Amino acid sequence: MIERTTDIAGGCEMSERRGSRRWGIVTLLVFDYIVMFLARSTMSMSGPSLMEEFSWTATQFGWVQTAFFIGYAITQMPAGALADKLGAGRVLVIGSIWYALFTCLTSFTSALSIMMLVRIFVGIGQGVVVPSDFSMLSRWVPQKEAGLAGGIVQFGCPFGIGASMIVTVACIQAFGWKSSFYVFSVLPVIWCFLWWKFGCDTPEQDKQISKAELDYI
């Protein structure tokens, strides 16, 4: 991005290259949202297959769905506080590995009570994502760009849900309902690797950011 400023003393214009490192971080957070909603939505898409295989009623499957949001609610506020204190990146990585593990374990579960417990644990891991992402945005994006950055990150929600419908149906038709949980348990691990490689908790700690962009933020 090029910014033009006016030199009051000389009346001449200068241009300075600020860089766009902050938008690289925003891109990683968009991917984080997409991965989260891919993993979250696959249960809804797999519902008919699970009810048929395990002879669950619609009410019983509803309990499984509700169990996720119990876990999700548990970690929302604590995650925001931990992200502010310990660093949002660290909290995101721990939460992502956590829900990836229990998303995978969903494929090995058949008893209704155990499935509900597993889905609570998936929700606990995913509950850290939203507050941690916005804690990260508050450090990386100046106030004048906060609305745009937040809207871009939120785009990952409908995109992830829509993509989950396509991918989950394809997996179920080709390999059965368990396959989609295997697939979506790998993606959070890939995101963690990308964050380790390209992410950073704060602009001040980042070695790739320019001084001009750091001053702008």
Solvent accessible surface area in square Angstrom, and as a share of the most:
residue,aa,sasa,rsa
1,M,100,0.45
2,I,91,0.46
3,E,64,0.29
4,R,164,0.60
5,T,61,0.36
6,T,92,0.53
7,D,42,0.22
8,I,168,0.85
9,A,107,0.83
10,G,58,0.56
11,G,58,0.56
12,C,67,0.40
13,E,113,0.51
14,M,105,0.47
15,S,68,0.44
16,E,95,0.42
17,R,172,0.63
18,R,16,0.06
19,G,23,0.22
20,S,64,0.41
21,R,35,0.13
22,R,0,0.00
23,W,52,0.18
24,G,30,0.29
25,I,0,0.00
26,V,2,0.01
27,T,88,0.51
28,L,17,0.09
29,L,0,0.00
30,V,18,0.11
31,F,59,0.25
32,D,2,0.01
33,Y,3,0.01
34,I,24,0.12
35,V,2,0.01
36,M,0,0.00
37,F,20,0.08
38,L,15,0.07
39,A,0,0.00
40,R,39,0.14
41,S,12,0.08
42,T,0,0.00
43,M,0,0.00
44,S,50,0.32
45,M,56,0.25
46,S,0,0.00
47,G,0,0.00
48,P,88,0.56
49,S,30,0.20
50,L,0,0.00
51,M,52,0.23
52,E,149,0.67
53,E,96,0.43
54,F,43,0.18
55,S,97,0.63
56,W,23,0.08
57,T,78,0.45
58,A,79,0.61
59,T,87,0.50
60,Q,51,0.23
61,F,22,0.09
62,G,28,0.27
63,W,123,0.43
64,V,0,0.00
65,Q,53,0.24
66,T,76,0.44
67,A,1,0.00
68,F,5,0.02
69,F,109,0.45
70,I,85,0.43
71,G,0,0.00
72,Y,33,0.13
73,A,70,0.54
74,I,97,0.49
75,T,21,0.12
76,Q,56,0.25
77,M,168,0.75
78,P,69,0.43
79,A,2,0.02
80,G,18,0.17
81,A,65,0.50
82,L,84,0.42
83,A,0,0.00
84,D,85,0.44
85,K,169,0.72
86,L,80,0.40
87,G,12,0.11
88,A,2,0.01
89,G,2,0.02
90,R,143,0.52
91,V,12,0.07
92,L,0,0.00
93,V,44,0.25
94,I,110,0.56
95,G,3,0.03
96,S,1,0.01
97,I,79,0.40
98,W,94,0.33
99,Y,1,0.00
100,A,5,0.04
101,L,97,0.48
102,F,29,0.12
103,T,0,0.00
104,C,40,0.24
105,L,67,0.33
106,T,0,0.00
107,S,1,0.01
108,F,142,0.59
109,T,12,0.07
110,S,66,0.43
111,A,51,0.40
112,L,35,0.17
113,S,78,0.50
114,I,87,0.44
115,M,0,0.00
116,M,54,0.24
117,L,85,0.42
118,V,13,0.07
119,R,3,0.01
120,I,37,0.19
121,F,59,0.25
122,V,0,0.00
123,G,0,0.00
124,I,39,0.20
125,G,2,0.02
126,Q,0,0.00
127,G,0,0.00
128,V,17,0.10
129,V,0,0.00
130,V,39,0.22
131,P,28,0.18
132,S,0,0.00
133,D,0,0.00
134,F,72,0.30
135,S,10,0.07
136,M,0,0.00
137,L,12,0.06
138,S,82,0.53
139,R,75,0.28
140,W,0,0.00
141,V,10,0.06
142,P,12,0.08
143,Q,169,0.75
144,K,159,0.67
145,E,20,0.09
146,A,50,0.39
147,G,64,0.62
148,L,112,0.56
149,A,0,0.00
150,G,10,0.10
151,G,45,0.44
152,I,64,0.33
153,V,0,0.00
154,Q,82,0.36
155,F,110,0.46
156,G,0,0.00
157,C,34,0.20
158,P,84,0.53
159,F,102,0.43
160,G,0,0.00
161,I,57,0.29
162,G,29,0.28
163,A,26,0.20
164,S,0,0.00
165,M,91,0.41
166,I,130,0.66
167,V,53,0.30
168,T,0,0.00
169,V,65,0.37
170,A,55,0.43
171,C,15,0.09
172,I,39,0.20
173,Q,149,0.66
174,A,66,0.51
175,F,165,0.69
176,G,29,0.28
177,W,13,0.05
178,K,82,0.35
179,S,15,0.10
180,S,0,0.00
181,F,0,0.00
182,Y,89,0.34
183,V,61,0.35
184,F,3,0.01
185,S,11,0.07
186,V,81,0.47
187,L,41,0.20
188,P,1,0.00
189,V,73,0.42
190,I,75,0.38
191,W,1,0.00
192,C,12,0.07
193,F,111,0.46
194,L,49,0.24
195,W,18,0.06
196,W,187,0.66
197,K,112,0.48
198,F,97,0.40
199,G,19,0.18
200,C,23,0.14
201,D,28,0.14
202,T,24,0.14
203,P,3,0.02
204,E,130,0.58
205,Q,117,0.52
206,D,17,0.09
207,K,199,0.85
208,Q,119,0.53
209,I,22,0.11
210,S,43,0.28
211,K,153,0.65
212,A,18,0.14
213,E,1,0.01
214,L,59,0.29
215,D,97,0.50
216,Y,50,0.19
217,I,52,0.26
